[in-house]
Amino acid sequence: MASPRILVFSASTRRESLNSKLISVAAERLRFHGADVSLLDFARFPMPIYDGDVESSEGVPQEAAALHEALRSHHGVFIASPEYNSGPPPVLVNAFTWVSRYAAEGGIAAAFRRPVFALGAASPGAFGGYRGLSQLRQWLELGFGACVLPSMVSVPAAHEAFDGNGALLNPRSASALDQVILDLLQSVRHRSES
């Protein structure tokens, strides 16, 4: 196949987010391994809190349609997600809920079952956001039928995990990230050959 198209984004809208730093490293490593990488700024997709009455009266927001297009037009998606109360961030849950309501262009299957998903997290805590990733993975698989890689990368003590150039200092975290990236690219290529 030609260079696999991989969408990467941080599910945090905060400036100087630790997960945005992880995404920068992931994008660099994906390019090194031959991927065509699209960086998505998740903050550019603000959506109202999902409400069935809002959907009935106003329809699905344009931002949800645009995010649907971004997901369905890539072979793989790498999400770096912060952990909120041992789960995924509300802003991501809300956005993906709206995307799931977009029925055009292949609907939920095109956005969530076509690409392969890879997950990572960077957190100041000792678990590196792993608990949130576990919940996010289960939600994507059970709620949307997504293909999510079993390997995930979590970066603990992330406030001191990156050097001045944004590279990961801990060899174990760097190795885990590389493994997830290689798994993602292998899975994407395998799917395209099937």
Helices and strands as residue ranges (DSSP letters): E 5-10, H 18-32, E 36-39, G 42-44, H 52-58, H 62-72, E 76-80, H 90-100, H 107-108, I 109-113, E 116-122, H 130-144, E 147-155, G 158-160, H 171-193
